Amino acid sequence: MTQLIVGLGEILWDVFPDGPRFGGAPANAACSTAELGGDAARVAMVSGVGEDPLGSEALAALQSHGVDVRAVQRNRWSTGRVDVEVDAAGLASYRFAEDSAWDHLTWNDELAELAAQASAVCFGTLGQRRPESRAVLRQFVAAVSPSALRVLDVNLRPPYDDDLVILESLELCNVLKLNDDELPRVARLCGCQGDAAEVVGKLADRFQLKAVALTRSSQGAMLLVDGQLSDREGQAVAVADTVGAGDAYTAAMMLGLLAGHDVDGINAWAIQVASHACSVAGGTMQFPASLHFRP
């Protein structure tokens, strides 16, 4: 059965020193999900782009990966962009343009229908930096079926990393994905102490989460699903950059959870997928057939 998976939030262009590349965490996750899932997943994006050339190019980029763009709204604001700097280790830092098209979503019947059909929705905190899009995002998440995956990718991007938004988003989700830089912040906000595995377990208990994923860059990832923990090391890879690697992990995790795969199998596959993403420049990419989803 084909599952509908929705990326919800920012669409933007990552402007690297050598030129722009399509991006935005939920858009990256949507593209990777469509690439990996093939016929097993229908993937749609809910966001906004401008009536400008970058908006048209963003829609074309999504479609090139197999993402449905009918719920991407076009408006009078500029398509989002972020200036990216990559250090010698391939780690990226970001500076976001203000007041972009994805900040100005509006609710409509099409979004309500899409939410009702969704088996999973992936959202973050950056897409909630303005009240308009925050309200639409939360209305969408609240409208999905109680059995659907509501995946929060914390994805903290200062200065758009408001503590209240983080806490309120944790109440909305039933799957949490965060990295080892974000874990201490979330742990502090929630009053959770202990080592990484203990904090992951406490977050799952406090917010009644089906799954919690902790990605640790080259050190691998930890995945807790329904009380079962998988803790795996990373894979050695020549790093082009780390942009989109966490989003690729999220894509694989969503597909694995929807299929009911075992926790260690999901984690092992998602690490392989994220490692491949690190070997490719930019936030979206194709994947070798060996990494494609298998029901």
N, C-alpha and C positions, 0 to 999 in steps of 0.2 A: 504494500500500500504506500502510495506517495505521500510524504509528510510535507506540510507547509511550514517553512521556517522563515521568520521575518527578522531582518536587521532594522533596528530602530534608533535613529540619532543622526550624528553628523556625517555629511559628505563634504570632502574638501580635497584640495590639492596640496600634497607635501612638496614644497619647493626646496629641492636639494641644491648644493653648489653647482651641480652639473645639469640642473633643469628640473621641471615639475614632474611629479608622479602622482597618480590617483591614490587617494587614501581616505582616512577616517576609520576609526576602530570598528564600528558596526558595519560599515561598507566593506572593509577588508574581510571581516568575518563572513559576511554574506557571500562575497566572491569566492572565498575558500570553501564555504559550504557547498555552493553550487558546483564548483570544480570537483570536489571530492565526492559529492553525493550522487551525481549523475541523475539517472531516472528515478532514484529512490527519494529524491527531495525536490520540491518546488520551492524556490527561494525568492522572496520579494524584499524590496527595500522601501522603508518609509522615511522620508527626509525631505529636504528642500534644496533646490539649486536656483541660481539666477537665470534671467533671460539674457545670458551672455555666452560668448564662445566656450568658456570653461564649463558652464552648465551643460551645454550640448555635448562637450567632450566627456563630462562625467557620466551622463546617461549612456553614451556609447560605450564607455569603459565597463560599466556595470553589465550592459547587455552582452558584451563580448565574453563575459564569464558565465553567462546564462542566468543572470538575475533579472527578475520581473521589475520594471521601473514604473508601472502604471500608478503607483501610489507615491511617487516622488513629485512633490509639488514645485512648480516654477513660480517665482515671485519677483518683485522689483529689487530685492537686495542682491548684492554680489555673491557669486558662488564662493564658498569658504576656501581659505588657503591658510597654510601654516609654513613658516620658514623653518627648515630642519638643518641642524648641524650634526655631523657624525664624527665622533672622536676616533682615535687610532685603534680602539678596540671594537669599533663598529657600533657603539652605543649612541643613540640619538637623543637630542634635546630639541624642544619645540617652542615656537613663538606664534601664537594664533592671531589671525585678523579678527577684529571686533565686528559685531553686528552683521553676521553673514546670513545667507538665505536659510540655512538649516536652523537658525535661531527663531524663525518666524513661521512655524507650522500652524495650520488651522485644522480643526476637527471637521470631518464630513462623513457622510453615509458610507463612502468607499472604505474608509479606515475602520468603521464599525464592522462592516462585513468581513474585511480581512482579518481583524482580530478574532472574530467568532470562528474562523476557519483554521487558525494557527495552532500547530502542534508545539511550536517553540517560538519564543521571541527573545532576542538578544539586545540588551540596552546597556548604557553606561551612565556615568555622572557628567561627563563633559557636555553631552547633548541636552543637559538640563540647566545650562548656565544662565538662560533667560527664562522669565516666567511663562512666556507664551508657549515655547516648545516644551518646557517642563510639564505644563498642564496637559498638553496633548499626549506626550509620552506616557504619563501616568494614567491617563484615561485609557490609552490603548492597552497597557499592561493589565489594568484592572478588568478589561473587557474580554480577555482571553479565557478559555475554558479553565476551570480549576485543575484539570488534569494536565494542562500544558506546562512545558518547561518555561520558566521565567528567569532567564539567565542574566545576571548582573556581572558585567565586566567593570570592575571599579575604575581602572584606567585613569588614575589621578593625573591631571594636567594643571599645575599651578599657573596662574592664580585662580583657576576655576575648580577648586577642590574644597568646597564648603562642607564643613563637618555635618551640618544638619541635612544637607542633600544626601550625603553618604549614608547616614543613619536611616533616613526615610526610604532610601532605595533598598537598603537591606531588608526592610519590612515588606517590600513589594516582591522580592525575588524568592525562588525556591532552589536556585542553583547559583553559587557564587564562584567567580573566577578572579583571582588576584595574584600578584607576583610578590617576590620576596622584599621588594622595596615598599609595597603597599601594605603588607601584612602587619608590620609594627604600628602603622597609623590606625588601621582598622581595629587591631587588638586594643590599643590605648582607648579609642573611642568607646569600645564595648566593655572595657574593664576586664579583658581576658589576659591571663598570665600563663607562662609556661613555655615549653619549646614549641616548635612549629606544629608538630602533630597534635599537641595538646590544645593549642589555640584553634587550629582547624576544627577539632572536635567540639570545642566549646562554642564556636560560631555556629556550627551545624545544629547543636542542641538549642542554643538561644533563639535562633530564627527559624527553627524547624525546617532545615534545608535538606533536600534530597541529596545534594552533592556539593562539595567544596573542592575546588582545584587551586593548588598553589604551584605556580611555575617559578623555576629558579634559574633561568637562563641556562648556562652550560652545565649546571649541576643537576638538571633533570626536573622532575615534577612529582608532586604528591597529589593524589586524588582520593577523596573519601566519598563513597556512595552508599547510602543506606547503612552506615556504620562500618562498612568494609573499607580498609585503607590499602592503597597501593602506593609505594614509595620507590621510584625508579631513578637511576642515574641518567645523565644526559648522554648524547652521542657526539663524538668528535666530528667537527665539520669546519670547513673553511668559511668564515663568516664574511659575507658581503655587507650586510647590516642586519640589525635585529627588528627593523620595522615590519610589523605584520606577523611576527612569529607567535606572539601570544594570541592573536586573533585566529591564526591557523589552528593552534591548539584548541581554542574554543570551538571552532567549526567541527573538528574531529570529535571532541567531547560531546557536543550536542547530537551528532549523528549516532554515536555509540550509545548514548543514554536512551535515545528514542528507540533504538533497535533492541534494547535490553541486554547489550553485551556485558560480559563480566568486567569488573572494575580494573583489574590488572591489564586485560586486553585493551580496554579503552585507553588507559594511560600510556601503555607501550606504543600504541598506534599514534596517539596524539603527540607524543614526544618525537616520533619519527617525522610526522608532518611538520611540526614546528622547526625541527632541525633542517629540513629541506627549505623552509621559508627563510631561515637565516643564511642559506647559501645563495639566495637570489636577492638582488637589489630591489627595493621598493616593497610596498605593503600588499600588493596583489600579484599572483603568479599562477602558473599551471603546475600540476603535480604529475609525476610519472604514474603510469597505470598501476604499478606495484603498490602505490599508496592509496589508491581509490577505495572508497567504502565498499565493504562486502557484508551483505545482510547476514 
